[in-house]
Amino acid sequence: MDASFVGIDVSKDRLDAFVHPLGQAFAVARNGEGLAQLVARLQALAPALIAVEATGGFETIVAATLAGAGLPIVVVNPAQVRHYAQALGRRAKTDPIDAFVIARFAEATRPMPRALPDETTRLLADLVARRRQIVEMMAAEGQRERRTVDKRLKKSIARLRKALEKELAELDAGIDDSIRGSPAWAETENLLASVPGVGPVVARTLIAELPELGTLDRRQIAALAGLAPWTRQSGQWKGKSFIGGGRKTVRSVLFIAAMVAARHNPTLKAFRDRLVTQGKPKLVALIATARKLLTILNAIVRDKQPWKTA
């Protein structure tokens, strides 16, 4: 019997599933009873892979339930699925059609199922994400303060910034408690922070949002962070390579770390300067530096050996 691939489209109230190549389609409610029905049906099918789109959090309980039942589940990027749908000529968009496309996408790309983060790791990721939101709000208020001349508005902005600063301090304390409460996380943070250019915020973001660090090879980890170069070539024509996809928040903190490391980390400074001397644009050199930094961090966590200056 040929292997089957299941695509699940998740909406607020229901789950649409499609089994390829059997052609079976069914739907269940997105509640406890519906999830139990879904698990029972999929366990009977024993599919090779089940794919569900990332849909702003609605998919989390579905993925966790299926993973807990021992089923091979993977959460896929919706943008990649839509591009695949366009390549198939499927322009219509309904929940059953989406489930069909997701199943076909799973068969064509065979993404590797990965263990879902446990509850503690998800909590840390939520704390880190909330910290990032607070910092963004503080930056926005700072921009407003520079643009306004009205004293009442300036006082309003000052009050809000003070409240945000208090909230940020509480979040930092919560993140610190989480990290220090886990010996494994504390060890990983110390390993990451041993690299010049990597501070606590970068280290904790990587722990929370890139738990695969140290378990993949350099190409896989670069792709996961969206730092792997994509080559455009057709016949004799060769376009510029570019990066994209992956985890944006991870890529953003790595860019920040790379900028610091390019000034204060002798190894990465020499690497970045060499690329610039060779005529590489500064942005290209920064991307390459961020990718090399990630490769170094991946090896450090894998080998459990702190940074050593050459």
Solvent accessible surface area in square Angstrom, and as a share of the most:
residue,aa,sasa,rsa
1,M,198,0.88
2,D,113,0.58
3,A,57,0.44
4,S,5,0.03
5,F,5,0.02
6,V,0,0.00
7,G,0,0.00
8,I,0,0.00
9,D,10,0.05
10,V,9,0.05
11,S,35,0.22
12,K,138,0.58
13,D,106,0.55
14,R,103,0.38
15,L,1,0.00
16,D,7,0.04
17,A,3,0.02
18,F,30,0.12
19,V,0,0.00
20,H,31,0.14
21,P,67,0.42
22,L,73,0.37
23,G,46,0.44
24,Q,69,0.31
25,A,68,0.53
26,F,25,0.10
27,A,49,0.38
28,V,17,0.10
29,A,46,0.35
30,R,62,0.23
31,N,76,0.39
32,G,57,0.55
33,E,121,0.54
34,G,2,0.02
35,L,17,0.08
36,A,63,0.49
37,Q,91,0.41
38,L,1,0.00
39,V,22,0.13
40,A,62,0.48
41,R,108,0.39
42,L,0,0.00
43,Q,93,0.41
44,A,90,0.70
45,L,36,0.18
46,A,79,0.61
47,P,8,0.05
48,A,50,0.39
49,L,8,0.04
50,I,0,0.00
51,A,0,0.00
52,V,0,0.00
53,E,14,0.06
54,A,38,0.30
55,T,41,0.24
56,G,89,0.85
57,G,39,0.37
58,F,82,0.34
59,E,20,0.09
60,T,60,0.35
61,I,87,0.44
62,V,0,0.00
63,A,2,0.01
64,A,34,0.27
65,T,40,0.23
66,L,0,0.00
67,A,37,0.29
68,G,70,0.68
69,A,34,0.26
70,G,67,0.64
71,L,18,0.09
72,P,41,0.26
73,I,8,0.04
74,V,17,0.10
75,V,57,0.33
76,V,10,0.06
77,N,55,0.28
78,P,51,0.32
79,A,56,0.43
80,Q,83,0.37
81,V,2,0.01
82,R,55,0.20
83,H,120,0.54
84,Y,44,0.17
85,A,0,0.00
86,Q,93,0.41
87,A,88,0.68
88,L,63,0.32
89,G,53,0.51
90,R,102,0.37
91,R,192,0.70
92,A,59,0.46
93,K,128,0.54
94,T,68,0.40
95,D,50,0.26
96,P,69,0.43
97,I,43,0.22
98,D,7,0.03
99,A,1,0.01
100,F,31,0.13
101,V,0,0.00
102,I,0,0.00
103,A,0,0.00
104,R,67,0.24
105,F,17,0.07
106,A,0,0.00
107,E,55,0.25
108,A,62,0.48
109,T,68,0.39
110,R,148,0.54
111,P,35,0.22
112,M,108,0.48
113,P,60,0.38
114,R,82,0.30
115,A,103,0.80
116,L,61,0.30
117,P,51,0.32
118,D,88,0.46
119,E,131,0.59
120,T,77,0.45
121,T,15,0.09
122,R,82,0.30
123,L,99,0.49
124,L,1,0.00
125,A,26,0.20
126,D,94,0.49
127,L,35,0.18
128,V,9,0.05
129,A,25,0.20
130,R,103,0.38
131,R,46,0.17
132,R,76,0.28
133,Q,83,0.37
134,I,1,0.01
135,V,59,0.34
136,E,105,0.47
137,M,75,0.34
138,M,29,0.13
139,A,60,0.47
140,A,36,0.28
141,E,17,0.08
142,G,6,0.06
143,Q,91,0.41
144,R,111,0.40
145,E,59,0.26
146,R,173,0.63
147,R,172,0.63
148,T,23,0.13
149,V,138,0.79
150,D,46,0.24
151,K,158,0.67
152,R,189,0.69
153,L,98,0.49
154,K,74,0.31
155,K,129,0.55
156,S,49,0.31
157,I,15,0.08
158,A,53,0.41
159,R,160,0.58
160,L,84,0.42
161,R,64,0.23
162,K,150,0.64
163,A,55,0.43
164,L,15,0.07
165,E,82,0.37
166,K,137,0.58
167,E,70,0.31
168,L,29,0.14
169,A,61,0.47
170,E,95,0.43
171,L,17,0.08
172,D,48,0.25
173,A,54,0.42
174,G,25,0.24
175,I,3,0.02
176,D,52,0.27
177,D,100,0.52
178,S,28,0.18
179,I,0,0.00
180,R,121,0.44
181,G,63,0.61
182,S,26,0.17
183,P,112,0.71
184,A,66,0.51
185,W,37,0.13
186,A,16,0.12
187,E,77,0.35
188,T,29,0.17
189,E,7,0.03
190,N,87,0.45
191,L,15,0.07
192,L,0,0.00
193,A,46,0.36
194,S,39,0.25
195,V,1,0.01
196,P,46,0.29
197,G,18,0.17
198,V,10,0.06
199,G,28,0.27
200,P,81,0.51
201,V,70,0.40
202,V,12,0.07
203,A,0,0.00
204,R,34,0.12
205,T,5,0.03
206,L,1,0.00
207,I,12,0.06
208,A,5,0.04
209,E,31,0.14
210,L,1,0.01
211,P,67,0.42
212,E,24,0.11
213,L,13,0.07
214,G,12,0.12
215,T,103,0.60
216,L,19,0.10
217,D,74,0.39
218,R,132,0.48
219,R,163,0.59
220,Q,71,0.31
221,I,0,0.00
222,A,6,0.05
223,A,55,0.43
224,L,39,0.19
225,A,0,0.00
226,G,1,0.01
227,L,0,0.00
228,A,23,0.18
229,P,73,0.46
230,W,133,0.47
231,T,83,0.48
232,R,115,0.42
233,Q,115,0.51
234,S,78,0.50
235,G,67,0.64
236,Q,188,0.84
237,W,140,0.49
238,K,133,0.56
239,G,15,0.14
240,K,167,0.71
241,S,60,0.39
242,F,99,0.41
243,I,40,0.20
244,G,25,0.24
245,G,41,0.40
246,G,40,0.38
247,R,76,0.28
248,K,147,0.62
249,T,32,0.19
250,V,0,0.00
251,R,39,0.14
252,S,49,0.31
253,V,18,0.10
254,L,0,0.00
255,F,47,0.20
256,I,96,0.49
257,A,1,0.00
258,A,0,0.00
259,M,89,0.40
260,V,48,0.28
261,A,0,0.00
262,A,15,0.12
263,R,150,0.55
264,H,121,0.54
265,N,0,0.00
266,P,80,0.51
267,T,46,0.27
268,L,0,0.00
269,K,87,0.37
270,A,55,0.43
271,F,36,0.15
272,R,62,0.23
273,D,49,0.25
274,R,125,0.45
275,L,26,0.13
276,V,45,0.26
277,T,118,0.69
278,Q,116,0.51
279,G,62,0.59
280,K,93,0.39
281,P,83,0.52
282,K,137,0.58
283,L,116,0.58
284,V,70,0.40
285,A,0,0.00
286,L,31,0.16
287,I,30,0.15
288,A,13,0.10
289,T,0,0.00
290,A,0,0.00
291,R,63,0.23
292,K,70,0.30
293,L,0,0.00
294,L,1,0.00
295,T,43,0.25
296,I,31,0.16
297,L,0,0.00
298,N,3,0.01
299,A,30,0.23
300,I,15,0.07
301,V,20,0.12
302,R,134,0.49
303,D,72,0.37
304,K,120,0.51
305,Q,99,0.44
306,P,65,0.41
307,W,41,0.15
308,K,152,0.65
309,T,96,0.56
310,A,131,1.01
